[in-house]
Amino acid sequence: MTFYILRRVVQATVVLFGVTLVVFILIHLLPGGPRALLGPHVSAQQVHAFMVANGYTRPVWVQYGTYVSQVARGNFGYSYHYNETVGALLGQDLPKSLVLVGLAIGISLTIAVPVGVLQAFRRNTAIDHALTGAAFVGYSMPVFWLATLLILVFAVKIHAFPPEAPQGATVGAVFSQPLALVLPVATLTIVTVALFTRYMRSSAVDSLVQDYIRTARSKGASESRILVRHVLRNSILPIITLIGLSLPAILSGAVITETVFNYPGMGLLFWNAATSHDYPTLMGVTIAVGAATVVGSLLADVLYSIVDPRVRY
């Protein structure tokens, strides 16, 4: 197991280098250049001085090598838009995004696992069809549209929750406004529950037709014991993998959610950096998301072996 984890860490490092290379090249291909950063009225001499000062006159592979070496030392560059280091921005906004995504995933699992198992035990009944229809509606609804509907209903019509997410530079400031957290967390939760429920139902249905379930019932085991000891433990395995693989999708949904609710996290940081052509910040956020995705996949593999002792690497 230790050798497997070390091997995966090495593979994750290679993947991250690949992510930085692709994103670095794509960002350099974006139109605009220094004039998008400095404004349309700067002189050619100012543009040239800016490019020389930031190393943009050197070959692209030299620029990439310099950037990777800086990132390895924890230096993600300097934000032109925020007039602050990218590392400081990530350190400030990443914990708040982790709070938003973590709450959404935790609540989603709490709802999706029992609902999926209930659908499996009551498959092809009215309640199964109703929950399946609700899951399809939630899964197919665009995140920005869902967020707008929640604001319209619960903030504008009912006045139950604020239309804007918590504002503050720290996680403590975010938690100090719990009502303002409800709508952004609910937006991500609804979409994630719809995804997890479908996989949980399918996995539980497959488990219910296995021989070990029939054997347990023939021995007189109660339905609750069959559920906990056999169905739930074997059905949860695909969900563990799904958490790691769906992390990029959840994070991309967080970009839209944070933008709609003005939540001061990584998603809003990425959006503002994209609209202001703040390339160092775009690179820093992309690397952070890529690292989170790789770590999530690695944790899913480790949890797989913990939940199912038969899995050995």
Phi, psi and omega in degrees: 000318180298316178297321179297315180297318178298319179295320179292324177297318177297315178298320179297322178297318178297318179298318180297320176298320177296320178298314180298322181295311182297313182294321179300316180292316181296320180294324178289342178272351180294143178286160177119297178067204184299329181294332176292333179273317186271342182107161185283349188258008180283155181276166178295326178294321178293321178297316180296317179297321179295317181293320179293317182296328182259006175077018183281352178274348179280162177302154185298319182294329176290319177299318181294316179299319178295319181294316180297319179295324177291318179297321178300334178265007179086013180256108182264008179099189185237133181279122178288327184283315183269352181055047183205159179292146179295324178301319178294321178295317179295317179297332180277321188261334182299314179301325181289324175291323177297325176297313182296310182291321180297316178297319181296316181292317180299313179293322180298316179295320180299326180271315190291321183297306179294326180293318178297319178293319178300317178296323179294318179289333181245035185296147180064022174254179182297319181292325177294315180295321180294315179292324177296317177298318178296321179295319179295320179296314180294322182288325184273348183283128177300144185297317182294325180290318178297316179298319179295320178296317179297320177296316182298317185281307191269342179254317184273314184278309187269334184060037180275327183225155178293148179283345182249144179290168178301141179247134180165158183272349184233165177295324178299321178294326178293314181288344178286351178236068187297325180296325180288344178279340191299309186293314177296321177294319180297323179299309179292325183294316182300314180294318183289321177300316180301321179289310184294324182298317182296317179292321180294319178298312181299317180293320180292322177299318178296323181290325184293339181261007180282159183295325184291336176288316178296322178295316180297321179290323179293335177276359177090014179294141180289160179297324179294321178292320177298319180297310187284314189278334187240302186292307186296316184293323180278332182280339184284344184301312179297330179293322178298314177297320182296326180299314179293319183284332182269358181302318176300320180294321179293319179293323177293324174294328178293329177300312180292317181298315180295325179291316181295317183268003181056043179276124188282068180237197183295324181297313178293324176299316179296317181297313180295323179293323179292319181286339180255007179059038179272084188296318178301322178291321176301316178297316182297316180294318180298317178296319179296317179293319177298319178295319178297322179294316180295317179296321178297319178295320179294317178296324178297319179294320180292316179295330178302314181289333179286316181289319181244101181298344180288340181280121178227134182258000000 
